[in-house]
Amino acid sequence: MKTPDLKLPEGIETCFLASADAVAAELARDVADRLRQRLSVAPGVSLVVSGGSTPLLFFQALRGESLDWARVSVVLADERWVAEDDPASNTLLVKKHLLQEAAAGARFIPLKVTGNDAAQARPAIESALAELNLPLDVLVLGMGNDGHTASLFPDAPELQEAMNVHADQRFAVMTPPSQTHQRITLSLPVLAGAGFTALHLKGQDKLETLSRVVADLQNWPAMPVRAFFKPGLKVYWSP
Ligand SMILES: O=C(O)[C@H](O)[C@@H](O)[C@H](O)[C@H](O)COP(=O)(O)O
């Protein structure tokens, strides 16, 4: 495969491979290695993953990795405010595709708690996330073609607050008009502090979006994923 001609900022690693399987396998190896490294010095670790369609092969590759999964806390970077049996649920996605086999023993911290309205459920979400030790250890993000990541959507009225690095809120309730459901997202200060961040992309459309992202990195409100383009990020992509 001809490596895409893309000028990424200094210190950003890439894994651009011809097949989605190969990318998923490399991402799973990298994530498992990082978690094992951290588990050798810490009592527990956190793994934050994203929803959507891209992560499926990655989840299937990671769940078989031999790790002390009982010491791994799995959290979603964001969630749609839907019941767990709703096909749109990221909790359903993670339970079905990641928390299986060896990974079934991991601790899952949900963002979706009972209740029809996310704003009213804030206290319950706060107490669920209070168990999450910061900084995060490993974060795997996706990206939409509008430049959103997690549920940091450019059209969400709550974006500024969710991306305020000085705020001490761990999450935000997002109501982007472009989306069907209310969303919960981990906030930028929580996400940006991760020890290792991977951006997992698939498709020519995402490569085109990536070139728009890097063309104007300072303008993160227009494409919030830009806030993660700093040294240490690793971008994984296949056609
Ligand atoms: O809940 C979500 O939808 C995700 O967390 C979201 O941020 C996702 O990573 C992107 O929308 C990319 O989604 P695809 O992988 O389906 O392109």
The ligand as a MOL file (V3000), in Angstrom:
LIG
                    3D

  0  0  0     0  0            999 V3000
M  V30 BEGIN CTAB
M  V30 COUNTS 17 16 0 0 0
M  V30 BEGIN ATOM
M  V30 1 O -20.2540 6.8210 20.3100 0
M  V30 2 C -19.6300 7.0180 19.2570 0
M  V30 3 O -20.1650 7.0710 18.1370 0
M  V30 4 C -18.1250 7.1010 19.2620 0
M  V30 5 O -17.5390 7.1460 20.4450 0
M  V30 6 C -17.6830 8.1320 18.2670 0
M  V30 7 O -16.8520 9.1370 18.7430 0
M  V30 8 C -16.9970 7.3390 17.1740 0
M  V30 9 O -15.6640 7.0110 17.6000 0
M  V30 10 C -16.9490 8.1090 15.8870 0
M  V30 11 O -18.2420 8.5580 15.5950 0
M  V30 12 C -16.4430 7.2140 14.7430 0
M  V30 13 O -17.4040 6.2150 14.5400 0
M  V30 14 P -17.1620 5.0700 13.4300 0
M  V30 15 O -16.0820 4.1870 13.9670 0
M  V30 16 O -18.4880 4.3400 13.3520 0
M  V30 17 O -16.7700 5.7570 12.1470 0
M  V30 END ATOM
M  V30 BEGIN BOND
M  V30 1 2 1 2
M  V30 2 1 2 3
M  V30 3 1 2 4
M  V30 4 1 4 5
M  V30 5 1 4 6
M  V30 6 1 6 7
M  V30 7 1 6 8
M  V30 8 1 8 9
M  V30 9 1 8 10
M  V30 10 1 10 11
M  V30 11 1 10 12
M  V30 12 1 12 13
M  V30 13 1 13 14
M  V30 14 2 14 15
M  V30 15 1 14 16
M  V30 16 1 14 17
M  V30 END BOND
M  V30 END CTAB
M  END
